[in-house]
Amino acid sequence: MTTVAPETFETMNDAFKTGTDTFATFVQTGVKFQEQTARFWNDLFARSNDEIRTQTERFNRDIMPVARRNAERVQKLVDEQTQRTTDFVRRSFDIGQAATPAEAMDKFLGLWQTSFDVMKQSTDAFARVGNEMVANWSDSMKNCCQFAAKPGVNVAGKGNAGKKD
């Protein structure tokens, strides 16, 4: 049977105690770090969610009139286009009502000219409405989505004007 010298036993006991203390400190530090990290991200996301919710509500409030105005403009354009097409079809039937070939030819040439006029008016109207819609959406995006570029505000929403992270 082997015996352990008392000095060796004390040294091993101190080493074990130091190891367990170090491990306990390490675990406590890890738990504290995780708590602080969780608190940081929770605060950041809560703040960001509030900002996102506020911006979304503002966007919805501001964008609905634009969407309504664009929809009304498109509806008006469709109504105008329907009227032009109806008038054009009506004129095409007038060709059959001609009494002489010369009159039929005049009506046909008039219809031909009208078809180009209708096409030009439609193209102009669609281009104008398209430009208006893009301008409306662009203005709305500028007004509604400025939170991404607020000068002097960092991600957490705290002022940092003039400071570098």
C-alpha positions, 0 to 999 in steps of 0.5 A: 500500500502506497501512502501519500505524503501530506505535502503532496496531498495539500498541493493536490487539494489546493490545485483541485480547489483552484481548478474548481474556483477557476471553473466556477468563475469561468461559468459565472462569467460566461452566464453573465456575458450571455445575460448581457448579450441577450439584454443588449440584443433584446433592447436593440430589437425592441427599439428597432421594432418600435422604430420599424412599427412607427415607420410602417404606420407612417408609410401606410398612412402616407402611401394610401392617398398616393395608391388611391390617386394612382388607381383613380388616374389609371381608372380614368385612363382606362375610361378614356382609352375605352371611349377612344376605342369605341369611337374608333370602332364606330367610325370603322362601321361608317365606312360601310355606310358610304354611298360611293367608292370615293366616299368610302375611300375618304372615310377609310383615309379618315379612319386610318388617320384616326387610328394613328391619332388614337395610338398617339393619344394612348401612348402619350396618356400611358407615358404621362400616367406612368411618369406621374405614378413613378414620381408619386411613388418616388416622393412617397418613398423619400418622405416615408423611408428617411429613417435609414439615413437619419444623420447623428443616429446610430442603430440603437437610436442614440445620438452619435453626431460627430462621433465615430464608432 
